[in-house]
Amino acid sequence: MADTEPRRKTRGGGRAGAAARRGRETIEQMPWNPPIMIDPPVEPLRPEGVEAIHDGAMRILEEIGIQFLNNEALGILREAGCRVDGDMVFMDRDFVMEMVAKAPSEFTITPRNLDRKI
């Protein structure tokens, strides 16, 4: 090859290019800690406002309904006493409040890394 021929540019992309640009320095990750809320909860609404939103949600569940696209869910809700019309489910407020009362007050979220459960 003669010195007069132009040199071909090499590619700088891909993993090797990124590693070369990054260098050997790494950012140390801080130790994992679950989030802790240090501020007291803020009540954005007065009790009347919360009650109005609750009443509106209950009216939607009773009068407008919710569309369920899962046939198994439709069957379960029908057996539980909800009115099912096609894929629309209508729930009365007593049913909703009964189901909400069954929810635990606390629960644990367990990720794949068991050391990081919350």
C-alpha positions as a printed Julia matrix, in Angstrom:
118×3 Matrix{Float64}:
   0.0     0.0    0.0
   1.23    3.43  -0.83
   1.16    6.24   1.7
  -0.99    8.32  -0.68
  -4.06    6.09  -0.31
  -6.64    7.43   2.17
  -6.94    5.44   5.38
 -10.25    3.76   6.0
 -12.1     5.02   9.1
 -12.82    2.46  11.75
 -16.19    2.26  13.41
 -16.42    3.49  16.96
 -19.89    2.24  17.82
 -21.17   -0.88  19.51
 -20.17   -2.24  22.88
 -16.45   -1.88  22.29
 -16.81    1.75  21.23
 -19.03    2.55  24.2
 -16.61    0.86  26.59
 -13.7     2.8   25.12
 -15.54    6.11  25.48
 -16.66    5.27  29.0
 -13.22    4.27  30.23
 -12.61    2.18  33.29
 -14.35    4.49  35.76
 -17.64    3.21  37.13
 -20.25    4.88  39.26
 -20.68    3.19  42.59
 -24.29    2.31  43.23
 -25.63    3.31  46.6
 -26.84    0.48  48.86
 -30.49   -0.44  48.38
 -32.93    0.93  50.93
 -36.71    0.77  50.81
 -38.36    4.17  50.48
 -39.41    5.76  53.76
 -42.0     8.53  53.88
 -40.79   11.13  56.37
 -43.5    13.71  55.71
 -46.95   13.42  57.25
 -49.72   12.58  54.78
 -51.38   15.57  53.16
 -55.15   15.68  52.95
 -55.93   17.5   49.69
 -59.7    17.4   50.26
 -62.01   17.9   53.15
 -64.14   14.9   54.17
 -67.07   16.22  52.09
 -64.88   16.21  48.97
 -63.69   12.67  49.62
 -67.31   11.58  50.13
 -68.36   13.24  46.85
 -65.63   11.38  44.92
 -66.57    8.11  46.64
 -70.25    8.61  45.8
 -69.38    9.41  42.18
 -67.26    6.27  41.87
 -70.05    4.15  43.36
 -72.57    5.65  40.92
 -70.28    4.79  38.0
 -69.96    1.19  39.2
 -73.73    0.9   39.71
 -75.14    2.82  36.72
 -72.48    2.97  33.98
 -70.57   -0.22  34.76
 -67.11   -1.44  33.83
 -66.19   -3.33  30.68
 -64.41   -6.63  31.34
 -62.82   -8.34  28.35
 -61.97  -11.53  30.25
 -64.67  -14.21  30.14
 -63.41  -15.9   33.29
 -63.66  -12.59  35.21
 -67.19  -12.07  33.86
 -68.2   -15.53  35.15
 -66.65  -14.92  38.57
 -68.4   -11.56  38.94
 -71.73  -13.0   37.75
 -71.44  -15.79  40.37
 -70.59  -13.17  43.02
 -73.91  -11.45  42.36
 -72.97   -8.65  39.99
 -75.24   -7.82  37.07
 -73.47   -8.74  33.81
 -74.74   -7.5   30.44
 -72.46   -8.75  27.67
 -69.02   -7.57  28.72
 -70.35   -4.81  31.01
 -70.41   -5.45  34.75
 -72.52   -3.43  37.18
 -71.64   -3.62  40.88
 -73.76   -2.27  43.71
 -72.02   -0.28  46.41
 -72.65   -2.87  49.12
 -70.79   -5.49  47.06
 -67.89   -3.1   46.39
 -67.55   -2.12  50.04
 -67.73   -5.78  51.11
 -64.89   -6.64  48.72
 -62.81   -3.63  49.79
 -63.22   -4.65  53.44
 -61.6    -8.01  52.59
 -58.38   -6.35  51.42
 -55.52   -6.61  53.93
 -54.41   -3.44  55.7
 -50.78   -4.38  54.98
 -49.06   -6.67  52.51
 -45.53   -7.53  51.42
 -44.19   -7.06  47.91
 -41.64   -9.79  47.29
 -39.36   -9.27  44.28
 -37.01  -11.83  42.76
 -34.25  -10.58  45.06
 -35.66  -11.62  48.44
 -33.38   -9.15  50.23
 -35.39   -6.3   48.7
 -38.92   -7.13  49.79
 -41.06   -4.25  50.96
